[in-house]
Amino acid sequence: MAVAKIFWEDPYLAELTAIVTSANLAVITVDKTIAFAFSGGQESDRGTMNGCEIIKAEKLGKQIFYTLPEEHNLRVGDAVLIKIDWERRYKIMRLHFAAEIILELITRHFDSPEKIGAHIGADKARVDFAWQGSIAQTFDFLQKESERIIAADLPVESEFSDQENEIRYWKIENFARVLCGGTHIRKTGEIGSIALKRNNIGKGKERIEITLPG
């Protein structure tokens, strides 16, 4: 059974009332949710269900399993108020899309880059590449182009390309259309200023770290 992922329909929603559909000791499922579970490098949301901390969120297939404290007392059929840490979610959304822009610029303008990893948290995002030499040589271009895209405050479309299999994409007109199942901002201007840092993580492996200095 799939859970309705309202975080895709409205990633700006911070509270939602849902119904418990299963309860197995500390692990429960609900009929709909705004609490994102780790996927594609994007960290899970932090939040509560009826005041109980969401200790863990795990996506398996189309379902999300939430681990709560064992004393949660929730039963199948109960209504539950889900609240997420909105400030943290919004930072993740902004950093996520900053990373998407940087990745797309690298992919489009440099020869055969190979992405080998990514992680999006609330403090920073990172994208890892198989790369010879210092990737910092790209930073002048990346900073200038990303600032141009952000300043243009371009609309970001997020939609299904295959609803049955929950495959989604984001799109900026005249820039890119990319498969991605994360939570996305509405317009690029929401990102604000970004800072880039290079980290060599091994022979032939380079990392770009992205932060929001503002």
C-alpha positions in Angstrom: 0.0 0.0 0.0 1.4 3.4 -1.0 1.3 6.4 1.3 0.1 9.7 -0.3 3.2 11.9 -0.3 1.9 15.3 0.2 5.4 16.7 0.5 5.4 16.4 -3.3 2.1 18.1 -3.8 2.9 20.9 -1.4 6.5 20.9 -0.1 5.7 24.1 1.9 3.1 22.4 4.2 4.4 22.1 7.7 1.4 20.4 9.4 -0.9 17.7 8.3 -3.5 15.4 10.0 -3.3 11.8 8.8 -4.7 8.4 9.8 -2.6 5.5 11.1 -2.8 2.6 8.7 -0.5 0.2 10.6 1.2 0.0 13.9 3.9 -2.6 14.6 5.4 -1.8 18.0 7.4 1.4 17.5 6.9 1.5 13.7 3.8 3.0 12.1 2.5 3.9 8.7 -0.1 6.6 7.8 -2.4 7.2 4.8 -0.7 10.5 3.9 2.4 12.4 5.0 4.5 15.5 4.8 7.5 14.0 6.5 10.1 13.2 3.8 12.1 10.0 4.2 15.8 9.8 3.1 16.0 9.3 -0.7 18.4 10.4 -3.4 20.8 11.8 -0.9 18.2 14.2 0.7 18.0 13.7 4.4 14.8 12.8 6.2 12.7 15.5 7.8 12.7 15.9 11.5 9.3 16.2 13.1 6.7 14.8 15.4 3.5 12.8 15.2 1.0 13.7 18.0 4.0 15.2 19.8 6.1 12.0 19.5 9.5 12.5 17.9 9.9 10.8 14.5 13.1 8.9 15.3 13.5 7.4 11.8 11.8 7.5 8.5 12.5 4.8 6.0 11.2 4.6 2.4 10.6 1.0 1.1 8.9 0.8 -2.3 6.0 3.3 -2.2 5.5 3.1 1.6 7.2 5.1 4.3 7.8 3.5 7.7 8.1 5.9 10.7 9.8 4.8 14.0 8.4 6.6 17.0 9.2 6.1 20.8 7.7 2.8 21.9 5.2 4.5 24.2 3.5 6.4 21.3 0.2 4.6 22.0 -1.1 5.1 18.4 -3.4 2.5 16.9 -4.8 1.8 13.5 -7.5 4.3 12.6 -6.2 7.0 15.0 -5.9 10.5 13.7 -2.4 11.8 14.0 -1.0 15.4 13.7 2.2 15.4 11.7 4.5 18.4 12.2 7.8 18.9 10.5 10.7 21.2 11.4 9.9 23.7 8.7 13.0 25.9 9.1 15.2 22.8 8.6 13.1 21.6 5.6 13.3 24.9 3.9 17.1 25.0 4.3 17.3 21.6 2.8 15.1 22.6 -0.1 17.2 25.6 -0.9 20.5 23.6 -0.6 19.0 20.8 -2.7 18.2 23.0 -5.5 21.5 24.9 -5.3 23.2 21.5 -5.7 20.9 20.6 -8.6 21.9 23.8 -10.4 25.6 23.2 -9.8 25.4 19.6 -10.9 23.6 20.6 -14.1 26.1 23.3 -14.9 29.0 20.9 -14.5 27.2 18.2 -16.6 26.5 20.6 -19.4 29.7 22.6 -19.6 32.5 20.2 -18.8 33.7 17.1 -20.5 32.2 13.8 -19.3 31.9 14.5 -15.6 30.8 11.4 -13.6 28.8 12.1 -10.5 29.7 9.5 -7.8 27.8 10.7 -4.8 25.6 13.4 -3.2 24.2 14.4 0.1 21.8 17.1 1.1 21.5 18.2 4.7 20.4 21.4 6.5 23.9 22.8 6.9 25.4 22.0 3.5 25.0 20.0 0.3 27.7 18.1 -1.5 28.2 16.6 -4.9 31.0 14.2 -5.6 32.7 13.6 -9.0 35.2 11.3 -10.6 37.5 14.2 -11.6 41.2 14.6 -12.5 42.8 17.7 -11.1 41.2 20.4 -8.9 37.5 21.0 -9.5 38.0 24.4 -7.9 39.1 25.6 -11.4 35.4 25.5 -12.4 34.3 27.7 -9.5 34.5 31.1 -11.2 32.2 29.9 -13.9 29.9 28.0 -11.5 29.5 30.9 -9.2 28.8 33.4 -12.0 26.3 31.1 -13.8 24.5 30.0 -10.6 24.2 33.6 -9.4 22.6 34.5 -12.8 20.1 31.7 -12.6 19.2 32.5 -8.9 18.9 36.2 -9.6 16.6 35.6 -12.5 14.1 34.1 -10.0 13.0 31.4 -12.5 9.9 29.2 -11.9 10.7 25.6 -11.0 8.2 23.0 -12.2 8.1 19.8 -10.2 5.9 17.0 -11.6 5.5 13.3 -12.3 6.9 11.8 -15.5 5.5 8.4 -14.4 2.9 8.7 -11.6 2.3 5.0 -11.3 6.0 4.4 -10.5 6.4 7.7 -8.6 9.1 9.0 -10.9 9.3 12.8 -10.8 11.3 15.6 -12.4 12.1 19.2 -12.0 12.2 21.6 -14.9 13.4 25.2 -15.5 12.4 26.4 -18.9 15.4 26.9 -21.3 17.7 25.4 -18.7 17.1 21.8 -17.8 14.7 19.0 -17.1 16.1 16.5 -14.5 14.6 13.3 -12.8 14.5 13.9 -9.1 12.2 12.8 -6.3 13.1 15.4 -3.7 11.3 18.4 -2.4 11.8 21.5 -4.5 11.4 25.3 -4.1 9.0 27.2 -6.4 11.5 29.8 -7.8 15.3 29.9 -8.0 15.4 33.2 -6.2 14.5 31.5 -3.0 18.0 30.0 -2.8 19.8 33.2 -2.1 23.6 33.5 -2.1 25.7 30.4 -2.1 29.3 29.6 -1.4 31.3 26.8 -3.0 34.2 24.8 -1.4 36.4 22.2 -2.9 37.3 19.0 -1.0 39.6 16.3 -2.4 38.2 13.0 -1.2 40.7 10.7 -2.8 42.7 10.1 -5.9 40.7 11.2 -8.9 37.7 12.1 -6.6 36.6 15.7 -6.1 33.8 17.1 -3.9 31.9 20.4 -4.2 30.4 21.6 -0.9 27.7 24.1 -1.1 26.5 26.4 1.8 24.2 29.3 2.3 26.2 32.0 3.9 23.2 34.3 4.2 
